Amino acid sequence: MKKLILLFSFFLLIINNIFLSQKVSARELVTPFLDYPNFKEYFKPDRTNQITNESISVEGKEYNIDYSWKNAEIYTPENNFNKKIENIKFEKKFPVLILMHGCTGINANIRLWASFFNSLGFVVILPNSMEIPGRGQWCNEMLKEFDMNKVGVAYKVRSAEASYVMEKIQNFSWVDKKNIFIMGHSEGGLALYFVTDERYSGIIFSGNPCKISHYMYNSKIPILAINWTNDTWVAHMGLCKDNWGQQKNATQILLEGKGHNTVHHQVAKDSVKEFIAKNKK
């Protein structure tokens, strides 16, 4: 009888360990060297090999990235909102910020960042990821939790959106191609994890743990990360400075306290302004 009890206990221990390992593996999807179980499928993101197709296939499902581009919100330095980028015509060139929204879509906070960059003389392009057919929302806003089963899909879709915008804006004469920056807030930061395209003058993370891919470890592109010391969404994933390894060209700004959105904090805005001034050509 004792042997049966011991055998049964041992069996339960094995089952428990398997269950725990499965929980850990889900979290490991966002560690630097395990960005996605099949990350070798990724192109190496450089300027000679970008996603330019309108659709990409992820885990057997097609996502038409062109909908994100066509439904992008565009903000000009004069604070003129225009839904059609083709309607914007300038006599001079302007620096451009590609601004990637979080998992709940374009909201008031992300638009405040757009207005802030307008004040710095930028044209801001906000791809609208939520307009991609079949895309869905991959987070629970009430619980402040991201669906870890969708991390791999999110990496590819958001990265493809950013790359698509980068290629599209090359065709506009008013784009100052020496000064193209990209910023990603929360889920939007996933779009930045594989960026090595040196056409970017700078990368800005907001409310994201910066678990960047191995491709970026030797990147020359300057990085700025803005995080709360106690982020209500991603605190359990650690701080950027602890996640990006030996990244030499990166700076993290910590906002003391509890929060997630960064745009209302003066330190955040001052840090972005300084970063832009330092890296704008």
ChimeraX attribute file (.defattr): number of C-alpha atoms within 10 A of each C-alpha:
attribute: neighborCount
match mode: 1-to-1
recipient: residues
	/A:1	6
	/A:2	7
	/A:3	8
	/A:4	9
	/A:5	10
	/A:6	11
	/A:7	12
	/A:8	12
	/A:9	12
	/A:10	12
	/A:11	11
	/A:12	12
	/A:13	12
	/A:14	12
	/A:15	12
	/A:16	12
	/A:17	11
	/A:18	12
	/A:19	11
	/A:20	11
	/A:21	12
	/A:22	12
	/A:23	12
	/A:24	11
	/A:25	14
	/A:26	14
	/A:27	16
	/A:28	17
	/A:29	19
	/A:30	24
	/A:31	18
	/A:32	20
	/A:33	15
	/A:34	17
	/A:35	22
	/A:36	21
	/A:37	14
	/A:38	9
	/A:39	14
	/A:40	9
	/A:41	9
	/A:42	11
	/A:43	11
	/A:44	15
	/A:45	18
	/A:46	15
	/A:47	15
	/A:48	8
	/A:49	11
	/A:50	18
	/A:51	20
	/A:52	17
	/A:53	12
	/A:54	15
	/A:55	18
	/A:56	17
	/A:57	12
	/A:58	14
	/A:59	8
	/A:60	7
	/A:61	12
	/A:62	15
	/A:63	21
	/A:64	22
	/A:65	28
	/A:66	22
	/A:67	19
	/A:68	24
	/A:69	24
	/A:70	17
	/A:71	18
	/A:72	23
	/A:73	21
	/A:74	21
	/A:75	24
	/A:76	21
	/A:77	19
	/A:78	12
	/A:79	18
	/A:80	13
	/A:81	14
	/A:82	14
	/A:83	15
	/A:84	13
	/A:85	18
	/A:86	9
	/A:87	8
	/A:88	15
	/A:89	10
	/A:90	11
	/A:91	7
	/A:92	9
	/A:93	15
	/A:94	21
	/A:95	22
	/A:96	26
	/A:97	24
	/A:98	24
	/A:99	29
	/A:100	30
	/A:101	26
	/A:102	23
	/A:103	20
	/A:104	16
	/A:105	17
	/A:106	19
	/A:107	10
	/A:108	9
	/A:109	16
	/A:110	21
	/A:111	18
	/A:112	13
	/A:113	19
	/A:114	27
	/A:115	21
	/A:116	19
	/A:117	25
	/A:118	21
	/A:119	14
	/A:120	14
	/A:121	16
	/A:122	27
	/A:123	27
	/A:124	29
	/A:125	23
	/A:126	24
	/A:127	28
	/A:128	22
	/A:129	29
	/A:130	18
	/A:131	19
	/A:132	21
	/A:133	13
	/A:134	11
	/A:135	16
	/A:136	12
	/A:137	15
	/A:138	18
	/A:139	17
	/A:140	12
	/A:141	12
	/A:142	6
	/A:143	9
	/A:144	10
	/A:145	13
	/A:146	17
	/A:147	12
	/A:148	18
	/A:149	12
	/A:150	13
	/A:151	20
	/A:152	19
	/A:153	19
	/A:154	22
	/A:155	24
	/A:156	21
	/A:157	25
	/A:158	25
	/A:159	23
	/A:160	24
	/A:161	26
	/A:162	28
	/A:163	25
	/A:164	21
	/A:165	22
	/A:166	24
	/A:167	13
	/A:168	12
	/A:169	17
	/A:170	12
	/A:171	9
	/A:172	15
	/A:173	14
	/A:174	18
	/A:175	19
	/A:176	18
	/A:177	20
	/A:178	15
	/A:179	20
	/A:180	24
	/A:181	24
	/A:182	24
	/A:183	24
	/A:184	26
	/A:185	28
	/A:186	22
	/A:187	24
	/A:188	26
	/A:189	29
	/A:190	29
	/A:191	27
	/A:192	27
	/A:193	24
	/A:194	22
	/A:195	24
	/A:196	20
	/A:197	20
	/A:198	16
	/A:199	15
	/A:200	22
	/A:201	21
	/A:202	23
	/A:203	25
	/A:204	25
	/A:205	26
	/A:206	26
	/A:207	27
	/A:208	28
	/A:209	28
	/A:210	28
	/A:211	26
	/A:212	26
	/A:213	20
	/A:214	16
	/A:215	16
	/A:216	19
	/A:217	17
	/A:218	12
	/A:219	17
	/A:220	17
	/A:221	19
	/A:222	19
	/A:223	21
	/A:224	20
	/A:225	27
	/A:226	28
	/A:227	28
	/A:228	22
	/A:229	17
	/A:230	18
	/A:231	22
	/A:232	16
	/A:233	19
	/A:234	19
	/A:235	18
	/A:236	11
	/A:237	18
	/A:238	16
	/A:239	24
	/A:240	24
	/A:241	17
	/A:242	12
	/A:243	16
	/A:244	20
	/A:245	13
	/A:246	11
	/A:247	17
	/A:248	13
	/A:249	13
	/A:250	19
	/A:251	17
	/A:252	17
	/A:253	18
	/A:254	16
	/A:255	19
	/A:256	11
	/A:257	11
	/A:258	13
	/A:259	16
	/A:260	22
	/A:261	20
	/A:262	20
	/A:263	19
	/A:264	11
	/A:265	10
	/A:266	11
	/A:267	15
	/A:268	19
	/A:269	17
	/A:270	11
	/A:271	17
	/A:272	19
	/A:273	14
	/A:274	12
	/A:275	18
	/A:276	20
	/A:277	11
	/A:278	11
	/A:279	13
	/A:280	14
	/A:281	12
